[in-house]
Amino acid sequence: MKIIYFSVAGQTRRFIQKSPFTNTLEITPLDPFKAIKEPFILITPTYEREITDPVFEFLAYEENARYCMGLVGTGNRNFAELFIFTAKDLAKEFQLPILYSFEFSGTTRDIEKLTEVVEQLESQTITRSNLL
Ligand SMILES: Cc1cc2nc3c(=O)[nH]c(=O)nc-3n(C[C@H](O)[C@H](O)[C@H](O)COP(=O)(O)O)c2cc1C
């Protein structure tokens, strides 16, 4: 499973660097228009819309939303009801599930949990790919 992520202040990038995931891609604000042709999950931090626009542009590009198996929101629980609102907005706009959430650059436990989620998805992907 490909892991695609966005990172403004580097926390999400740090999470990826300490994770076992190797098939990864960072969305950049300068060129979010990458056409993806394989199943992936998308990890996004939470900021006001003008900062996270590249993530929306990325998902709206070509068939990207169709290949997206789900979203992972990262944020800060001090924001209370605004916790991971970017992932929630994307979920609504693109009709995608939220698979997991964590704070900042994540803990060892977050890496373990997300790895489990990815493994479960991989076992279902063959079925889902048939529908693409
Ligand atoms: C200006 C600012 C606004 C933020 N707003 C929210 C928010 O509304 N909800 C939330 O869950 N996290 C919020 N965060 C926390 C970030 O989403 C969180 O720290 C995330 O891990 C940052 O990832 P990044 O370093 O990869 O950009 C905010 C952080 C900053 C600096």
PDBQT file of the ligand as one rigid body, heavy atoms in Angstrom, charges set to zero:
ROOT
HETATM    1  C1  LIG A 201      -1.622  27.266  13.314  1.00  0.00    +0.000 C 
HETATM    2  C2  LIG A 201      -1.972  25.841  13.669  1.00  0.00    +0.000 A 
HETATM    3  C3  LIG A 201      -3.307  25.452  13.651  1.00  0.00    +0.000 A 
HETATM    4  C4  LIG A 201      -3.668  24.131  13.974  1.00  0.00    +0.000 A 
HETATM    5  N1  LIG A 201      -4.987  23.787  13.993  1.00  0.00    +0.000 NA
HETATM    6  C5  LIG A 201      -5.360  22.525  14.351  1.00  0.00    +0.000 A 
HETATM    7  C6  LIG A 201      -6.735  22.161  14.442  1.00  0.00    +0.000 A 
HETATM    8  O1  LIG A 201      -7.651  22.939  14.200  1.00  0.00    +0.000 OA
HETATM    9  N2  LIG A 201      -7.031  20.864  14.787  1.00  0.00    +0.000 N 
HETATM   10  C7  LIG A 201      -6.058  19.938  15.066  1.00  0.00    +0.000 A 
HETATM   11  O2  LIG A 201      -6.398  18.784  15.353  1.00  0.00    +0.000 OA
HETATM   12  N3  LIG A 201      -4.742  20.278  15.003  1.00  0.00    +0.000 NA
HETATM   13  C8  LIG A 201      -4.371  21.534  14.666  1.00  0.00    +0.000 A 
HETATM   14  N4  LIG A 201      -3.036  21.880  14.604  1.00  0.00    +0.000 N 
HETATM   15  C9  LIG A 201      -2.021  20.862  14.939  1.00  0.00    +0.000 C 
HETATM   16  C10 LIG A 201      -1.329  20.243  13.725  1.00  0.00    +0.000 C 
HETATM   17  O3  LIG A 201      -2.261  19.729  12.782  1.00  0.00    +0.000 OA
HETATM   18  C11 LIG A 201      -0.442  19.083  14.225  1.00  0.00    +0.000 C 
HETATM   19  O4  LIG A 201       0.570  19.631  15.033  1.00  0.00    +0.000 OA
HETATM   20  C12 LIG A 201       0.165  18.258  13.111  1.00  0.00    +0.000 C 
HETATM   21  O5  LIG A 201       0.866  17.178  13.691  1.00  0.00    +0.000 OA
HETATM   22  C13 LIG A 201       1.117  19.078  12.260  1.00  0.00    +0.000 C 
HETATM   23  O6  LIG A 201       1.636  18.255  11.230  1.00  0.00    +0.000 OA
HETATM   24  P1  LIG A 201       2.834  18.763  10.300  1.00  0.00    +0.000 P 
HETATM   25  O7  LIG A 201       3.965  19.174  11.225  1.00  0.00    +0.000 OA
HETATM   26  O8  LIG A 201       3.209  17.567   9.478  1.00  0.00    +0.000 OA
HETATM   27  O9  LIG A 201       2.353  19.922   9.487  1.00  0.00    +0.000 OA
HETATM   28  C14 LIG A 201      -2.656  23.190  14.311  1.00  0.00    +0.000 A 
HETATM   29  C15 LIG A 201      -1.308  23.585  14.310  1.00  0.00    +0.000 A 
HETATM   30  C16 LIG A 201      -0.970  24.886  14.013  1.00  0.00    +0.000 A 
HETATM   31  C17 LIG A 201       0.484  25.282  14.064  1.00  0.00    +0.000 C 
ENDROOT
TORSDOF 0
